[in-house]
Amino acid sequence: MLFDVRVLPEGDWDVLCVVGDLDLATVPALRQSFDRLDSPASAVDLSGVDYVDPVTLGVLLLGALRAGRAGGRFAVVCPPGPARDLLAETGVDRILTVVDDRSALP
């Protein structure tokens, strides 16, 4: 199974670029990656994600909570497709800022 998370700077943003599946096996690596974020503006880019287990949505909410408590901003980059559908079905897209691509980060 291919899985990778890298932190890439994108203007004022630190972006966690995720590749592979987000499931119970990969959640710990994603959570640890949040600790490497230094910018007050952070995002998770799910463009390279093939599958998102609904249980992993809590990690995205945790990232937003951490950013908010620090006075920062948080967004999810997620193009239309299965992952975006899951964000909509669960209502997470109404809680978090979700954009189609990195160029749309606020």
Backbone as ProteinMPNN parsed JSONL, in Angstrom:
{"seq_chain_A": "MLFDVRVLPEGDWDVLCVVGDLDLATVPALRQSFDRLDSPASAVDLSGVDYVDPVTLGVLLLGALRAGRAGGRFAVVCPPGPARDLLAETGVDRILTVVDDRSALP", "coords_chain_A": {"N_chain_A": [[0.84, -1.174, 0.0], [0.642, 2.132, -0.904], [1.531, 5.039, 0.743], [1.991, 8.339, 1.753], [3.028, 11.328, 3.377], [3.742, 14.671, 3.129], [5.121, 17.807, 4.081], [4.647, 20.785, 2.52], [5.584, 24.085, 1.613], [3.332, 26.653, 0.69], [2.976, 29.58, -0.379], [1.773, 31.535, 2.192], [0.985, 29.342, 3.528], [1.343, 26.15, 5.172], [1.28, 23.07, 3.762], [-0.019, 19.902, 4.097], [0.609, 17.342, 2.125], [-1.012, 14.597, 1.037], [-0.741, 11.263, -0.018], [-2.201, 8.346, -1.244], [-4.094, 5.963, 0.682], [-6.368, 6.983, 3.203], [-6.859, 5.63, 6.141], [-7.527, 3.526, 9.015], [-4.986, 2.464, 9.437], [-3.222, 4.385, 8.497], [-3.78, 6.744, 9.783], [-2.301, 7.403, 12.208], [0.192, 8.333, 11.174], [-0.636, 10.581, 9.743], [-1.649, 12.171, 11.813], [0.717, 12.631, 13.281], [2.052, 14.166, 11.438], [0.819, 16.631, 11.587], [2.109, 17.779, 13.71], [4.417, 18.77, 12.625], [3.848, 21.129, 11.42], [4.434, 24.539, 10.992], [3.441, 26.986, 10.303], [0.97, 29.591, 10.773], [-1.126, 29.199, 9.123], [-2.545, 26.402, 7.88], [-2.994, 23.504, 5.822], [-4.577, 20.57, 4.511], [-3.918, 18.569, 1.85], [-5.823, 16.636, -0.112], [-5.735, 15.759, -2.685], [-4.242, 13.676, -3.784], [-5.285, 11.424, -2.652], [-6.696, 8.229, -2.578], [-8.656, 6.855, -1.192], [-10.802, 7.515, 1.517], [-11.388, 6.716, 4.728], [-14.249, 7.03, 6.71], [-13.765, 7.269, 9.465], [-11.383, 8.589, 9.676], [-11.922, 11.248, 9.349], [-12.062, 12.611, 11.686], [-9.451, 13.312, 12.284], [-8.965, 15.408, 10.53], [-10.758, 17.278, 11.574], [-9.581, 17.606, 14.063], [-7.174, 18.821, 13.292], [-8.151, 21.278, 12.372], [-9.222, 22.278, 14.744], [-6.917, 22.522, 16.346], [-5.511, 24.451, 14.872], [-7.298, 26.606, 15.027], [-7.343, 27.108, 17.803], [-4.796, 28.091, 18.113], [-5.02, 30.464, 16.902], [-4.873, 30.409, 14.188], [-5.369, 29.522, 10.68], [-7.178, 27.008, 8.821], [-7.525, 24.632, 6.228], [-8.973, 22.362, 3.837], [-7.838, 20.814, 0.999], [-9.453, 19.539, -1.644], [-10.365, 18.011, -4.469], [-13.299, 17.595, -6.618], [-14.864, 14.416, -6.277], [-14.71, 11.052, -4.882], [-13.649, 11.456, -2.217], [-14.348, 14.104, -1.694], [-17.097, 13.879, -1.903], [-17.603, 12.353, 0.387], [-16.92, 14.212, 2.378], [-18.997, 16.015, 1.984], [-21.297, 14.399, 2.408], [-21.078, 13.784, 5.112], [-21.185, 16.231, 6.263], [-18.927, 17.576, 6.961], [-17.8, 19.386, 5.236], [-19.206, 21.649, 5.738], [-18.289, 22.525, 8.086], [-15.531, 22.814, 7.927], [-13.171, 24.725, 5.959], [-13.204, 24.048, 2.62], [-11.539, 23.597, -0.368], [-11.111, 23.418, -3.974], [-8.521, 23.244, -5.154], [-5.003, 23.938, -4.487], [-4.445, 26.534, -5.327], [-6.671, 27.932, -4.661], [-6.614, 28.436, -1.975], [-7.55, 30.366, 0.797]], "CA_chain_A": [[0.0, 0.0, 0.0], [1.365, 3.381, -1.008], [1.056, 6.13, 1.583], [3.034, 9.31, 2.04], [2.595, 12.66, 3.792], [4.852, 15.624, 3.119], [4.767, 19.196, 4.339], [5.166, 21.674, 1.481], [5.139, 25.468, 1.746], [2.528, 27.187, -0.417], [2.736, 30.951, 0.054], [1.715, 31.637, 3.657], [0.427, 28.086, 4.041], [2.016, 24.853, 5.23], [0.314, 22.122, 3.213], [0.245, 18.471, 4.227], [0.213, 16.665, 0.885], [-1.242, 13.195, 1.358], [-0.867, 10.372, -1.168], [-2.569, 6.982, -0.864], [-5.358, 5.756, 1.381], [-6.507, 7.426, 4.585], [-7.643, 4.64, 6.873], [-7.042, 3.348, 10.382], [-3.553, 2.156, 9.437], [-2.419, 5.557, 8.141], [-4.146, 7.891, 10.625], [-1.221, 7.859, 13.098], [1.18, 9.116, 10.415], [-1.238, 11.874, 9.445], [-1.684, 12.934, 13.072], [2.085, 13.055, 13.585], [2.431, 15.196, 10.471], [0.314, 17.915, 12.065], [3.106, 18.324, 14.632], [5.495, 19.393, 11.84], [3.366, 22.369, 10.818], [4.944, 25.718, 11.692], [2.743, 28.183, 9.848], [-0.36, 29.809, 11.352], [-2.102, 28.763, 8.116], [-2.217, 25.036, 7.483], [-3.989, 22.836, 4.988], [-4.35, 19.171, 4.146], [-4.234, 18.384, 0.435], [-6.278, 15.268, -0.352], [-5.79, 15.529, -4.13], [-3.61, 12.402, -4.105], [-5.866, 10.366, -1.819], [-7.568, 7.327, -3.314], [-9.75, 6.38, -0.344], [-10.876, 8.129, 2.844], [-12.262, 6.036, 5.675], [-14.948, 8.057, 7.488], [-13.182, 7.408, 10.798], [-10.238, 9.5, 9.611], [-12.361, 12.639, 9.296], [-11.767, 13.203, 12.985], [-8.106, 13.898, 12.244], [-9.113, 16.71, 9.884], [-11.389, 18.157, 12.549], [-8.556, 17.892, 15.072], [-6.272, 19.81, 12.704], [-8.838, 22.574, 12.375], [-9.332, 22.706, 16.134], [-5.584, 22.958, 16.773], [-5.204, 25.715, 14.188], [-8.162, 27.633, 15.596], [-6.893, 27.435, 19.161], [-3.549, 28.843, 17.99], [-5.322, 31.701, 16.19], [-4.521, 30.233, 12.788], [-6.38, 29.119, 9.695], [-7.07, 25.613, 8.381], [-8.354, 24.318, 5.06], [-8.795, 21.063, 3.197], [-7.824, 20.871, -0.458], [-10.069, 18.284, -2.06], [-11.108, 18.179, -5.718], [-14.493, 16.753, -6.722], [-14.616, 12.975, -6.361], [-15.205, 10.298, -3.73], [-13.292, 12.067, -0.933], [-15.17, 15.319, -1.559], [-18.459, 13.399, -1.641], [-17.67, 11.961, 1.789], [-16.95, 15.448, 3.169], [-20.348, 16.573, 1.851], [-22.275, 13.49, 3.022], [-20.947, 13.824, 6.562], [-21.337, 17.607, 6.71], [-17.637, 18.145, 7.327], [-17.548, 20.529, 4.353], [-19.888, 22.817, 6.299], [-17.533, 22.901, 9.284], [-14.18, 23.179, 7.503], [-12.995, 25.366, 4.655], [-12.806, 23.049, 1.628], [-11.31, 24.205, -1.677], [-10.839, 22.447, -5.025], [-7.086, 23.082, -5.385], [-4.182, 24.806, -3.645], [-4.489, 27.925, -5.769], [-7.872, 28.545, -4.081], [-6.484, 28.634, -0.53], [-7.908, 31.774, 1.113]], "C_chain_A": [[0.888, 1.242, 0.0], [0.722, 4.412, -0.093], [2.226, 7.046, 1.883], [2.382, 10.62, 2.458], [3.837, 13.54, 3.815], [4.308, 17.018, 3.402], [5.447, 20.048, 3.278], [4.686, 23.097, 1.739], [4.389, 25.898, 0.493], [2.136, 28.612, -0.032], [2.817, 31.029, 1.566], [1.293, 30.327, 4.318], [1.478, 26.991, 4.152], [0.968, 23.834, 4.794], [0.801, 20.699, 3.429], [-0.281, 17.807, 2.961], [0.165, 15.168, 1.16], [-1.415, 12.414, 0.055], [-1.208, 8.983, -0.648], [-3.926, 6.924, -0.198], [-5.29, 6.343, 2.784], [-7.438, 6.449, 5.286], [-7.035, 4.483, 8.26], [-5.547, 3.094, 10.451], [-2.698, 3.397, 9.205], [-2.727, 6.798, 8.982], [-3.015, 8.315, 11.553], [-0.17, 8.702, 12.374], [0.637, 10.493, 10.08], [-1.269, 12.745, 10.695], [-0.311, 13.458, 13.437], [2.535, 14.17, 12.651], [1.937, 16.575, 10.888], [1.316, 18.579, 13.011], [4.233, 19.036, 13.899], [5.074, 20.721, 11.221], [3.808, 23.565, 11.654], [4.15, 26.978, 11.387], [1.408, 28.345, 10.57], [-1.481, 29.445, 10.374], [-1.684, 27.376, 7.643], [-3.369, 24.424, 6.702], [-3.591, 21.382, 4.806], [-4.823, 19.012, 2.705], [-4.558, 16.914, 0.197], [-6.351, 14.937, -1.845], [-5.217, 14.171, -4.528], [-4.156, 11.227, -3.322], [-6.857, 9.549, -2.641], [-8.805, 6.93, -2.517], [-9.667, 7.093, 0.995], [-11.877, 7.341, 3.672], [-12.946, 7.104, 6.517], [-14.366, 8.284, 8.882], [-12.05, 8.437, 10.795], [-10.649, 10.97, 9.553], [-12.106, 13.364, 10.617], [-10.394, 13.847, 13.029], [-8.153, 15.268, 11.571], [-9.743, 17.716, 10.842], [-10.42, 18.547, 13.658], [-7.575, 18.942, 14.552], [-6.877, 21.192, 12.709], [-8.942, 23.133, 13.79], [-7.998, 23.239, 16.643], [-5.231, 24.302, 16.149], [-6.024, 26.855, 14.786], [-7.732, 28.061, 16.987], [-5.621, 28.266, 19.148], [-3.766, 30.164, 17.256], [-5.0, 31.625, 14.71], [-5.699, 29.86, 11.909], [-6.113, 27.679, 9.277], [-7.998, 25.414, 7.185], [-8.043, 22.909, 4.584], [-8.861, 21.291, 1.691], [-8.328, 19.523, -0.941], [-10.874, 18.51, -3.339], [-12.372, 17.312, -5.716], [-14.117, 15.286, -6.928], [-15.091, 12.309, -5.088], [-14.875, 10.929, -2.373], [-14.143, 13.303, -0.674], [-16.617, 14.941, -1.268], [-18.623, 13.008, -0.177], [-17.714, 13.188, 2.69], [-18.345, 16.076, 3.141], [-21.38, 15.713, 2.57], [-22.251, 13.563, 4.542], [-21.123, 15.227, 7.132], [-20.034, 18.275, 7.116], [-17.319, 19.365, 6.47], [-18.269, 21.793, 4.824], [-19.166, 23.345, 7.536], [-16.155, 23.441, 8.911], [-14.213, 23.942, 6.186], [-12.468, 24.304, 3.701], [-12.705, 23.752, 0.289], [-10.923, 23.122, -2.679], [-9.351, 22.193, -5.261], [-6.318, 24.114, -4.563], [-4.218, 26.267, -4.06], [-5.702, 28.672, -5.18], [-7.78, 28.729, -2.569], [-6.713, 30.101, -0.201], [-6.729, 32.579, 1.645]], "O_chain_A": [[1.787, 1.366, 0.831], [-0.488, 4.633, -0.147], [3.317, 6.59, 2.225], [1.317, 10.981, 1.958], [4.846, 13.203, 4.435], [3.19, 17.36, 3.016], [6.671, 20.035, 3.15], [3.514, 23.306, 2.051], [4.77, 25.548, -0.624], [1.086, 28.827, 0.573], [3.821, 30.633, 2.157], [1.253, 30.234, 5.545], [2.392, 26.911, 3.332], [-0.107, 23.748, 5.388], [1.895, 20.333, 2.999], [-1.493, 17.726, 2.758], [1.183, 14.552, 1.478], [-2.133, 12.838, -0.85], [-0.572, 8.496, 0.288], [-4.803, 7.74, -0.48], [-4.277, 6.214, 3.471], [-8.647, 6.444, 5.054], [-6.128, 5.228, 8.632], [-4.903, 3.473, 11.43], [-1.56, 3.454, 9.672], [-2.009, 7.794, 8.9], [-2.779, 9.517, 11.68], [0.305, 9.695, 12.927], [1.376, 11.476, 10.129], [-0.947, 13.932, 10.633], [-0.179, 14.607, 13.858], [3.322, 15.03, 13.048], [2.573, 17.581, 10.574], [1.365, 19.805, 13.101], [4.942, 19.837, 14.507], [5.882, 21.371, 10.557], [3.589, 23.605, 12.865], [4.195, 27.938, 12.155], [0.78, 27.353, 10.941], [-2.649, 29.389, 10.758], [-0.606, 27.2, 7.076], [-4.537, 24.767, 6.888], [-2.422, 21.017, 4.931], [-5.98, 19.285, 2.383], [-3.684, 16.052, 0.29], [-6.965, 13.941, -2.227], [-5.664, 13.577, -5.509], [-3.562, 10.149, -3.323], [-7.736, 10.096, -3.308], [-9.871, 6.696, -3.086], [-8.578, 7.258, 1.546], [-13.066, 7.302, 3.356], [-12.272, 8.013, 7.0], [-14.469, 9.387, 9.42], [-11.795, 9.082, 11.812], [-9.8, 11.849, 9.694], [-11.955, 14.585, 10.647], [-10.195, 14.831, 13.742], [-7.456, 16.19, 11.995], [-9.313, 18.867, 10.913], [-10.437, 19.681, 14.136], [-7.188, 19.849, 15.288], [-6.198, 22.172, 13.014], [-8.767, 24.333, 14.001], [-7.949, 24.282, 17.294], [-4.711, 25.189, 16.827], [-5.501, 27.943, 15.023], [-7.756, 29.249, 17.311], [-5.384, 29.056, 20.061], [-2.813, 30.904, 17.012], [-4.869, 32.654, 14.047], [-6.855, 29.88, 12.331], [-4.987, 27.189, 9.363], [-9.104, 25.954, 7.137], [-6.992, 22.345, 4.89], [-9.811, 21.882, 1.177], [-7.711, 18.49, -0.684], [-11.939, 19.127, -3.303], [-12.496, 16.398, -4.901], [-13.178, 14.964, -7.657], [-15.8, 12.926, -4.293], [-15.718, 10.94, -1.475], [-14.604, 13.519, 0.447], [-17.288, 15.605, -0.478], [-19.653, 13.292, 0.435], [-18.464, 13.209, 3.666], [-18.817, 16.602, 4.149], [-22.247, 16.24, 3.267], [-23.289, 13.42, 5.188], [-21.201, 15.396, 8.348], [-20.038, 19.42, 7.567], [-16.64, 20.283, 6.931], [-17.967, 22.889, 4.353], [-19.404, 24.471, 7.975], [-15.675, 24.406, 9.505], [-15.156, 23.823, 5.403], [-11.409, 23.723, 3.938], [-13.643, 24.418, -0.149], [-10.465, 22.046, -2.295], [-8.954, 21.061, -5.538], [-6.905, 25.046, -4.013], [-4.039, 27.15, -3.221], [-5.745, 29.902, -5.204], [-8.757, 29.135, -1.939], [-6.139, 30.981, -0.842], [-6.876, 33.762, 1.95]]}, "name": "protein", "num_of_chains": 1, "seq": "MLFDVRVLPEGDWDVLCVVGDLDLATVPALRQSFDRLDSPASAVDLSGVDYVDPVTLGVLLLGALRAGRAGGRFAVVCPPGPARDLLAETGVDRILTVVDDRSALP"}
